[in-house]
């Protein structure tokens, strides 16, 4: 019996072990990424004689390069997984990520550190293959709940990773990279022993450069009206999300006078609330109201949460918006589940690669958009002081995404 057939009849050993591995894969990837987050800017700064302004510009270039690699290689890895299976792509990506962390731990110069970030962007693109794996082994009606649980790994990794990375970095700025490398190597070995293949040979499709390049992959997203509408919805939602990593720390310090301790605790609260929604809330909510309404509820909650963030005059009022915004997690899982139902089994990798490329474009545009708006509205030339302007824009983007999603799904015939 093929692995897909086993999953279809509900064979628990294969299904549970596979989902657990994908959860652990994403958790360790995000944990490793979180480990180096508080250290990498300081390491860059050490290469430019502690010139903070120069370090900031170089670090921004590193981030752009990382997102560009995601944009280019996500559809390629997705296409390769449709051709050769999910297992080899996930395992090779984990192994490549481990080698990359070793390279950055040993990097003698900025150029080598930059090369490491480029490789990291390529290997981290395997997340799209991980989501295709979930689509392979999970019945359509359960995908939203499983996507939500796997998505909780993102929050968990970003809660724990930066805190431990900061502690390790105080001992040695290179130590977090070595720990991240060890975790990625362990993840690879774990996968070699545990992970079964999810895509049988008779369901694989040929690899075509025409559809595997970023622009070619977008043809799949345009092949169906609902798929195209959900992709546009996803783009605006991802663009809105960039406001948090790009401006939150500056905004919280400027408006509320928070120090790094309060900022860290607030980010931890964001992660905890997101984990609760994604890990425990999505399944019951989707079963009760369906994927369409869950998507719309999630987008509306995200818009309301960002609105609270943007207008809150005090820190405690800002905190009130966090559980509201956490319900936004419904939207991502519901959207993923709806989109996977619109393509064939041998196109799941291509779909996830194309979706990740769309997200990467948002990650390329968002930091410049939100930081420039924040700088303008706290500067002397602004018609009024409005430090919350980036969050108000993010709220508007989510309302736009909500309108597009509602119109897209209005005529779709589905029990969801």
Beta strands, then each sheet from edge to edge (+ up, - down):
end
